[in-house]
Amino acid sequence: MNGAKNQRHQLVVVLYCICIAQGNSITTPKTPCDISGKCGPFGVCNSLDSPDFCSCLQGFDPVRDEEWSRGNWSGGCRRRLPLNCSTQPNKTTDDVFVQLQMMEVSGYTDLYTGLQQNECRGRCLSNCSCLAYGFVDSFGCTFWTAGTLMDLRKSPTGLGSDLYVRLSNSEPDKYDSMLMFRKKDSSMKKKIVIILVLVAFIIITSASTYISWKWRSGVIDARISSPSYREEVKRCIHIGLLCVQEFPKDRPSVSAVLSVLTGSEIILMEPKKPAFSMKSSRCDNNNNNIGKSCSSQLSQKGSSSSVNNVTLTTMVYGR
């Protein structure tokens, strides 16, 4: 399989080089539906249905479901039920037609001018090889009798014509819709996207309303929106770090703190790394020695650690 694909790709490259060497221009497709045979026999291409561009006509199923689900639609579709005229040649009028609106089609095999729509329908029913017909008022009828319908595409501009495809009247869903497209799961994906967008919109609207209510009620300080508020926050953080310095000489005085907080232009020193201490909780966690001093507990255990006395001193400088 891979060898066949490589050979096909090599053939495309060779043909491309030959065309360029001969001075022929190559037009690249503008949409996926511009590629011939994109959706295969009885497949309809719609350039607006990204990423699932192809769908089967009603009454048709993919020839290879696995490849179709992977986005390889070139195998096309096949009828679920055979035409009545193919199984009962004497009952050609038992088949029905379904209408595809705004279609861009080509490759018709017969053209009759001056006929009305009912005459087009009757002429197609009388010929079991007739797969579909098209009718344009004041123009006439076109018929497809080549065995398959290829390169069917939905007009993205809405300027196409109507196509009437022949089906067996045993199709259970022939009356469901006049637009006979097999939509797969693309419509479900669109619904999920719409629901997610609505949920996001509701959440954003609710949050905005709640914040606006708090703003009007005075719960949120109006100064938050002021550019000077950010500088005020930075000053408070700066003073807080200076007040926890290890040495008193590195800490600001109370008067300096008040001056800075009231807006005075005082240059403060950069804070150093705050000091920290590590404590041992061996004595506190020993429930059997409650009521004994830490020094006596340590001496009983033969520890060589010493216990320092702690004194309380009134500090002149704020910390």
C-alpha positions as a Markdown table, in Angstrom:
| # | Residue | x | y | z |
|---|---|---|---|---|
| 1 | Met | 0.0 | 0.0 | 0.0 |
| 2 | Asn | 2.8 | 2.4 | 0.9 |
| 3 | Gly | 4.7 | 1.5 | -2.3 |
| 4 | Ala | 1.6 | 2.3 | -4.4 |
| 5 | Lys | 1.2 | 5.7 | -2.6 |
| 6 | Asn | 4.9 | 6.5 | -3.2 |
| 7 | Gln | 4.6 | 5.6 | -6.9 |
| 8 | Arg | 1.5 | 7.8 | -7.2 |
| 9 | His | 3.2 | 10.7 | -5.5 |
| 10 | Gln | 6.3 | 10.3 | -7.8 |
| 11 | Leu | 4.0 | 10.3 | -10.8 |
| 12 | Val | 2.4 | 13.6 | -9.7 |
| 13 | Val | 5.8 | 15.2 | -9.3 |
| 14 | Val | 7.0 | 14.0 | -12.7 |
| 15 | Leu | 3.8 | 15.3 | -14.4 |
| 16 | Tyr | 4.2 | 18.6 | -12.6 |
| 17 | Cys | 7.8 | 19.0 | -13.8 |
| 18 | Ile | 6.8 | 18.1 | -17.4 |
| 19 | Cys | 4.1 | 20.8 | -17.3 |
| 20 | Ile | 6.5 | 23.4 | -16.0 |
| 21 | Ala | 9.2 | 22.5 | -18.5 |
| 22 | Gln | 6.6 | 22.9 | -21.4 |
| 23 | Gly | 5.6 | 26.3 | -20.1 |
| 24 | Asn | 2.1 | 25.2 | -19.0 |
| 25 | Ser | 0.6 | 27.0 | -16.0 |
| 26 | Ile | -0.8 | 24.9 | -13.2 |
| 27 | Thr | -3.8 | 26.3 | -11.2 |
| 28 | Thr | -3.9 | 25.3 | -7.6 |
| 29 | Pro | -7.3 | 24.7 | -6.0 |
| 30 | Lys | -8.7 | 27.5 | -4.0 |
| 31 | Thr | -10.8 | 25.3 | -1.8 |
| 32 | Pro | -10.8 | 21.5 | -1.1 |
| 33 | Cys | -14.0 | 21.2 | -3.2 |
| 34 | Asp | -12.0 | 22.3 | -6.3 |
| 35 | Ile | -10.1 | 19.0 | -6.3 |
| 36 | Ser | -11.7 | 16.6 | -8.7 |
| 37 | Gly | -13.1 | 13.5 | -7.1 |
| 38 | Lys | -12.6 | 14.9 | -3.6 |
| 39 | Cys | -15.7 | 13.2 | -2.2 |
| 40 | Gly | -15.9 | 10.3 | -4.6 |
| 41 | Pro | -19.1 | 8.9 | -6.3 |
| 42 | Phe | -22.4 | 10.2 | -4.8 |
| 43 | Gly | -20.5 | 12.3 | -2.3 |
| 44 | Val | -21.3 | 16.0 | -1.8 |
| 45 | Cys | -18.6 | 18.6 | -1.0 |
| 46 | Asn | -19.3 | 21.7 | 1.0 |
| 47 | Ser | -16.3 | 24.1 | 1.5 |
| 48 | Leu | -18.1 | 25.7 | 4.4 |
| 49 | Asp | -18.3 | 22.5 | 6.5 |
| 50 | Ser | -14.7 | 22.5 | 7.7 |
| 51 | Pro | -13.1 | 20.1 | 8.5 |
| 52 | Asp | -15.7 | 17.5 | 7.3 |
| 53 | Phe | -16.1 | 18.8 | 3.8 |
| 54 | Cys | -17.7 | 15.7 | 2.4 |
| 55 | Ser | -21.0 | 14.0 | 3.1 |
| 56 | Cys | -23.1 | 11.3 | 1.5 |
| 57 | Leu | -26.4 | 11.9 | -0.2 |
| 58 | Gln | -29.4 | 10.7 | 1.7 |
| 59 | Gly | -29.9 | 7.0 | 1.0 |
| 60 | Phe | -26.1 | 6.5 | 0.6 |
| 61 | Asp | -23.4 | 5.3 | 3.0 |
| 62 | Pro | -19.6 | 5.5 | 2.8 |
| 63 | Val | -18.0 | 2.7 | 0.9 |
| 64 | Arg | -15.2 | 2.5 | 3.5 |
| 65 | Asp | -16.3 | 3.7 | 6.9 |
| 66 | Glu | -12.8 | 3.6 | 8.4 |
| 67 | Glu | -11.1 | 5.7 | 5.7 |
| 68 | Trp | -14.1 | 8.1 | 5.6 |
| 69 | Ser | -13.8 | 8.8 | 9.3 |
| 70 | Arg | -10.1 | 9.6 | 8.8 |
| 71 | Gly | -10.9 | 12.2 | 6.2 |
| 72 | Asn | -10.2 | 10.1 | 3.1 |
| 73 | Trp | -13.4 | 10.6 | 1.2 |
| 74 | Ser | -12.2 | 9.6 | -2.3 |
| 75 | Gly | -13.9 | 6.2 | -2.1 |
| 76 | Gly | -17.3 | 7.8 | -2.2 |
| 77 | Cys | -20.6 | 6.4 | -1.2 |
| 78 | Arg | -23.0 | 3.6 | -2.3 |
| 79 | Arg | -26.7 | 3.1 | -2.2 |
| 80 | Arg | -28.3 | 1.5 | 0.8 |
| 81 | Leu | -31.2 | 0.2 | -1.3 |
| 82 | Pro | -31.1 | -0.5 | -5.0 |
| 83 | Leu | -33.5 | 1.3 | -7.3 |
| 84 | Asn | -36.8 | -0.4 | -7.9 |
| 85 | Cys | -36.3 | -0.3 | -11.6 |
| 86 | Ser | -33.1 | -2.3 | -11.3 |
| 87 | Thr | -34.9 | -5.1 | -9.4 |
| 88 | Gln | -38.3 | -4.8 | -11.1 |
| 89 | Pro | -37.8 | -3.5 | -14.6 |
| 90 | Asn | -41.6 | -3.2 | -15.2 |
| 91 | Lys | -42.0 | -0.8 | -12.2 |
| 92 | Thr | -39.8 | 2.2 | -13.2 |
| 93 | Thr | -42.3 | 4.7 | -11.8 |
| 94 | Asp | -41.9 | 3.3 | -8.3 |
| 95 | Asp | -38.7 | 5.3 | -7.7 |
| 96 | Val | -38.7 | 8.8 | -6.1 |
| 97 | Phe | -36.6 | 11.9 | -6.4 |
| 98 | Val | -35.1 | 14.1 | -3.7 |
| 99 | Gln | -34.1 | 17.7 | -4.2 |
| 100 | Leu | -30.7 | 19.1 | -3.5 |
| 101 | Gln | -30.8 | 22.9 | -3.5 |
| 102 | Met | -28.1 | 25.3 | -4.6 |
| 103 | Met | -25.8 | 22.7 | -6.2 |
| 104 | Glu | -22.9 | 23.2 | -8.5 |
| 105 | Val | -22.9 | 20.2 | -10.8 |
| 106 | Ser | -21.3 | 19.2 | -14.1 |
| 107 | Gly | -20.8 | 16.3 | -16.4 |
| 108 | Tyr | -24.4 | 15.8 | -17.5 |
| 109 | Thr | -24.9 | 13.3 | -20.4 |
| 110 | Asp | -28.1 | 14.6 | -22.0 |
| 111 | Leu | -29.7 | 18.0 | -22.5 |
| 112 | Tyr | -33.3 | 18.7 | -23.5 |
| 113 | Thr | -34.6 | 22.3 | -23.9 |
| 114 | Gly | -38.1 | 23.5 | -23.8 |
| 115 | Leu | -39.4 | 20.9 | -21.3 |
| 116 | Gln | -41.2 | 21.5 | -18.0 |
| 117 | Gln | -40.2 | 20.0 | -14.7 |
| 118 | Asn | -42.8 | 17.3 | -14.7 |
| 119 | Glu | -41.7 | 16.3 | -18.2 |
| 120 | Cys | -38.1 | 16.1 | -17.0 |
| 121 | Arg | -39.1 | 13.9 | -14.1 |
| 122 | Gly | -41.2 | 11.6 | -16.3 |
| 123 | Arg | -38.4 | 11.2 | -18.9 |
| 124 | Cys | -35.9 | 10.3 | -16.1 |
| 125 | Leu | -38.2 | 7.8 | -14.5 |
| 126 | Ser | -38.7 | 6.0 | -17.8 |
| 127 | Asn | -35.0 | 5.4 | -18.1 |
| 128 | Cys | -33.6 | 3.1 | -15.4 |
| 129 | Ser | -30.1 | 4.4 | -16.2 |
| 130 | Cys | -31.1 | 7.9 | -15.3 |
| 131 | Leu | -29.6 | 8.7 | -11.9 |
| 132 | Ala | -30.6 | 12.4 | -11.6 |
| 133 | Tyr | -31.9 | 15.4 | -13.5 |
| 134 | Gly | -31.7 | 19.1 | -13.2 |
| 135 | Phe | -34.2 | 21.7 | -14.2 |
| 136 | Val | -33.7 | 25.4 | -14.9 |
| 137 | Asp | -36.8 | 27.4 | -15.8 |
| 138 | Ser | -36.7 | 28.8 | -19.4 |
| 139 | Phe | -33.7 | 26.6 | -20.1 |
| 140 | Gly | -34.7 | 22.9 | -19.9 |
| 141 | Cys | -33.5 | 19.7 | -18.4 |
| 142 | Thr | -30.2 | 18.0 | -17.9 |
| 143 | Phe | -29.8 | 14.3 | -17.2 |
| 144 | Trp | -27.1 | 12.1 | -15.6 |
| 145 | Thr | -27.0 | 8.6 | -16.9 |
| 146 | Ala | -23.3 | 7.7 | -16.6 |
| 147 | Gly | -23.6 | 5.3 | -13.7 |
| 148 | Thr | -22.3 | 7.6 | -10.9 |
| 149 | Leu | -22.6 | 11.2 | -9.8 |
| 150 | Met | -19.2 | 12.8 | -9.4 |
| 151 | Asp | -18.0 | 16.2 | -8.1 |
| 152 | Leu | -21.2 | 17.3 | -6.5 |
| 153 | Arg | -20.7 | 20.4 | -4.5 |
| 154 | Lys | -22.8 | 22.8 | -2.4 |
| 155 | Ser | -22.6 | 26.3 | -3.8 |
| 156 | Pro | -21.0 | 28.6 | -1.1 |
| 157 | Thr | -22.5 | 31.6 | -2.8 |
| 158 | Gly | -26.0 | 30.3 | -3.1 |
| 159 | Leu | -26.0 | 30.7 | -6.9 |
| 160 | Gly | -26.3 | 27.1 | -7.8 |
| 161 | Ser | -29.2 | 25.2 | -9.3 |
| 162 | Asp | -31.4 | 22.4 | -8.0 |
| 163 | Leu | -30.6 | 18.8 | -8.6 |
| 164 | Tyr | -33.1 | 15.9 | -8.3 |
| 165 | Val | -31.5 | 12.6 | -7.3 |
| 166 | Arg | -33.2 | 9.3 | -7.9 |
| 167 | Leu | -33.8 | 7.0 | -4.9 |
| 168 | Ser | -35.8 | 3.9 | -4.1 |
| 169 | Asn | -39.2 | 4.7 | -2.6 |
| 170 | Ser | -38.3 | 2.1 | 0.2 |
| 171 | Glu | -36.0 | 4.6 | 1.8 |
| 172 | Pro | -37.4 | 5.1 | 5.3 |
| 173 | Asp | -36.2 | 8.7 | 5.6 |
| 174 | Lys | -37.0 | 10.0 | 2.2 |
| 175 | Tyr | -39.6 | 12.5 | 3.6 |
| 176 | Asp | -37.4 | 13.9 | 6.4 |
| 177 | Ser | -35.9 | 16.8 | 4.5 |
| 178 | Met | -35.6 | 18.3 | 1.1 |
| 179 | Leu | -31.9 | 18.9 | 1.7 |
| 180 | Met | -30.6 | 15.3 | 1.5 |
| 181 | Phe | -27.2 | 15.5 | 3.0 |
| 182 | Arg | -25.8 | 13.0 | 5.4 |
| 183 | Lys | -24.3 | 15.3 | 8.1 |
| 184 | Lys | -22.4 | 12.8 | 10.2 |
| 185 | Asp | -21.3 | 14.4 | 13.5 |
| 186 | Ser | -20.3 | 17.8 | 12.2 |
| 187 | Ser | -23.6 | 19.4 | 13.5 |
| 188 | Met | -22.9 | 18.0 | 17.0 |
| 189 | Lys | -19.5 | 19.6 | 17.0 |
| 190 | Lys | -21.0 | 23.0 | 16.1 |
| 191 | Lys | -23.5 | 22.7 | 18.9 |
| 192 | Ile | -20.8 | 22.0 | 21.4 |
| 193 | Val | -18.8 | 25.0 | 20.3 |
| 194 | Ile | -21.9 | 27.2 | 20.6 |
| 195 | Ile | -22.6 | 25.9 | 24.1 |
| 196 | Leu | -19.0 | 26.6 | 25.2 |
| 197 | Val | -19.1 | 30.1 | 23.8 |
| 198 | Leu | -22.4 | 30.8 | 25.7 |
| 199 | Val | -21.1 | 29.4 | 29.0 |
| 200 | Ala | -17.9 | 31.6 | 28.7 |
| 201 | Phe | -20.0 | 34.6 | 27.9 |
| 202 | Ile | -22.2 | 34.0 | 31.0 |
| 203 | Ile | -19.2 | 33.6 | 33.3 |
| 204 | Ile | -17.5 | 36.8 | 32.0 |
| 205 | Thr | -20.7 | 38.8 | 32.3 |
| 206 | Ser | -21.4 | 37.5 | 35.8 |
| 207 | Ala | -17.9 | 38.3 | 37.0 |
| 208 | Ser | -18.0 | 41.8 | 35.5 |
| 209 | Thr | -21.4 | 42.5 | 37.1 |
| 210 | Tyr | -20.1 | 41.2 | 40.5 |
| 211 | Ile | -17.0 | 43.4 | 40.4 |
| 212 | Ser | -19.0 | 46.4 | 39.3 |
| 213 | Trp | -21.4 | 45.9 | 42.2 |
| 214 | Lys | -18.6 | 45.7 | 44.7 |
| 215 | Trp | -17.1 | 48.9 | 43.2 |
| 216 | Arg | -20.3 | 50.8 | 43.5 |
| 217 | Ser | -20.9 | 49.5 | 47.1 |
| 218 | Gly | -17.5 | 50.8 | 48.2 |
| 219 | Val | -16.2 | 47.3 | 49.0 |
| 220 | Ile | -13.3 | 47.8 | 46.6 |
| 221 | Asp | -11.1 | 50.8 | 47.2 |
| 222 | Ala | -11.5 | 53.2 | 44.3 |
| 223 | Arg | -7.8 | 54.1 | 44.6 |
| 224 | Ile | -6.9 | 50.7 | 43.1 |
| 225 | Ser | -7.5 | 52.1 | 39.6 |
| 226 | Ser | -5.0 | 55.0 | 40.2 |
| 227 | Pro | -1.4 | 54.6 | 38.9 |
| 228 | Ser | -0.1 | 56.0 | 42.2 |
| 229 | Tyr | -1.7 | 53.1 | 44.1 |
| 230 | Arg | 0.9 | 50.7 | 42.8 |
| 231 | Glu | 3.8 | 53.0 | 44.1 |
| 232 | Glu | 2.1 | 53.2 | 47.5 |
| 233 | Val | 2.0 | 49.4 | 47.7 |
| 234 | Lys | 5.7 | 49.2 | 46.8 |
| 235 | Arg | 6.5 | 51.7 | 49.6 |
| 236 | Cys | 4.6 | 49.7 | 52.2 |
| 237 | Ile | 6.4 | 46.5 | 51.2 |
| 238 | His | 9.8 | 48.3 | 51.3 |
| 239 | Ile | 9.1 | 49.7 | 54.8 |
| 240 | Gly | 7.9 | 46.3 | 56.0 |
| 241 | Leu | 11.2 | 44.6 | 54.9 |
| 242 | Leu | 13.3 | 47.3 | 56.6 |
| 243 | Cys | 11.4 | 47.0 | 59.9 |
| 244 | Val | 12.4 | 43.3 | 60.2 |
| 245 | Gln | 16.1 | 43.8 | 59.7 |
| 246 | Glu | 18.4 | 41.9 | 62.0 |
| 247 | Phe | 20.3 | 44.9 | 63.4 |
| 248 | Pro | 18.7 | 48.0 | 64.9 |
| 249 | Lys | 20.9 | 50.3 | 62.9 |
| 250 | Asp | 19.4 | 48.9 | 59.6 |
| 251 | Arg | 15.8 | 49.6 | 60.8 |
| 252 | Pro | 14.1 | 52.9 | 60.1 |
| 253 | Ser | 12.9 | 55.1 | 63.0 |
| 254 | Val | 9.2 | 55.5 | 63.7 |
| 255 | Ser | 9.4 | 59.1 | 62.5 |
| 256 | Ala | 10.9 | 58.0 | 59.2 |
| 257 | Val | 8.2 | 55.4 | 58.7 |
| 258 | Leu | 5.4 | 57.9 | 59.3 |
| 259 | Ser | 7.1 | 60.4 | 57.0 |
| 260 | Val | 7.3 | 57.8 | 54.2 |
| 261 | Leu | 3.7 | 56.7 | 54.6 |
| 262 | Thr | 2.4 | 60.3 | 54.5 |
| 263 | Gly | 4.1 | 60.9 | 51.2 |
| 264 | Ser | 7.4 | 62.5 | 52.1 |
| 265 | Glu | 10.2 | 62.1 | 49.6 |
| 266 | Ile | 12.7 | 60.2 | 51.8 |
| 267 | Ile | 15.2 | 57.9 | 50.2 |
| 268 | Leu | 15.2 | 54.5 | 52.0 |
| 269 | Met | 18.1 | 52.1 | 52.0 |
| 270 | Glu | 17.7 | 48.8 | 50.2 |
| 271 | Pro | 16.6 | 46.0 | 52.6 |
| 272 | Lys | 19.0 | 43.2 | 53.4 |
| 273 | Lys | 18.1 | 39.6 | 53.7 |
| 274 | Pro | 16.0 | 39.2 | 56.9 |
| 275 | Ala | 17.5 | 37.2 | 59.7 |
| 276 | Phe | 16.0 | 33.9 | 60.9 |
| 277 | Ser | 16.6 | 31.4 | 63.8 |
| 278 | Met | 16.2 | 27.7 | 64.2 |
| 279 | Lys | 14.8 | 26.2 | 67.4 |
| 280 | Ser | 14.8 | 22.7 | 68.8 |
| 281 | Ser | 11.6 | 21.4 | 70.2 |
| 282 | Arg | 12.9 | 18.2 | 71.8 |
| 283 | Cys | 12.0 | 19.3 | 75.3 |
| 284 | Asp | 8.6 | 20.7 | 74.4 |
| 285 | Asn | 7.5 | 17.5 | 72.6 |
| 286 | Asn | 8.4 | 15.1 | 75.4 |
| 287 | Asn | 5.1 | 14.7 | 77.3 |
| 288 | Asn | 6.7 | 12.5 | 80.0 |
| 289 | Asn | 8.8 | 15.4 | 81.3 |
| 290 | Ile | 6.1 | 18.0 | 81.8 |
| 291 | Gly | 6.9 | 20.4 | 84.6 |
| 292 | Lys | 10.7 | 19.9 | 84.4 |
| 293 | Ser | 13.0 | 22.5 | 83.0 |
| 294 | Cys | 14.6 | 22.0 | 79.7 |
| 295 | Ser | 18.1 | 22.2 | 81.3 |
| 296 | Ser | 17.2 | 19.4 | 83.8 |
| 297 | Gln | 15.8 | 17.2 | 81.0 |
| 298 | Leu | 18.9 | 17.7 | 78.9 |
| 299 | Ser | 21.3 | 17.0 | 81.8 |
| 300 | Gln | 19.4 | 13.7 | 82.6 |
| 301 | Lys | 19.9 | 12.6 | 79.0 |
| 302 | Gly | 23.6 | 13.3 | 79.2 |
| 303 | Ser | 23.5 | 16.0 | 76.5 |
| 304 | Ser | 26.2 | 18.6 | 76.4 |
| 305 | Ser | 24.0 | 21.4 | 75.2 |
| 306 | Ser | 23.8 | 24.5 | 77.3 |
| 307 | Val | 20.7 | 26.6 | 78.0 |
| 308 | Asn | 20.9 | 30.4 | 77.6 |
| 309 | Asn | 18.9 | 32.8 | 79.7 |
| 310 | Val | 16.6 | 35.1 | 77.9 |
| 311 | Thr | 16.0 | 38.7 | 79.0 |
| 312 | Leu | 13.3 | 41.1 | 77.8 |
| 313 | Thr | 14.6 | 44.6 | 76.9 |
| 314 | Thr | 12.4 | 47.6 | 75.9 |
| 315 | Met | 13.4 | 48.5 | 72.4 |
| 316 | Val | 13.9 | 52.1 | 71.5 |
| 317 | Tyr | 13.5 | 51.5 | 67.7 |
| 318 | Gly | 10.4 | 50.0 | 66.2 |
| 319 | Arg | 10.8 | 46.6 | 64.6 |
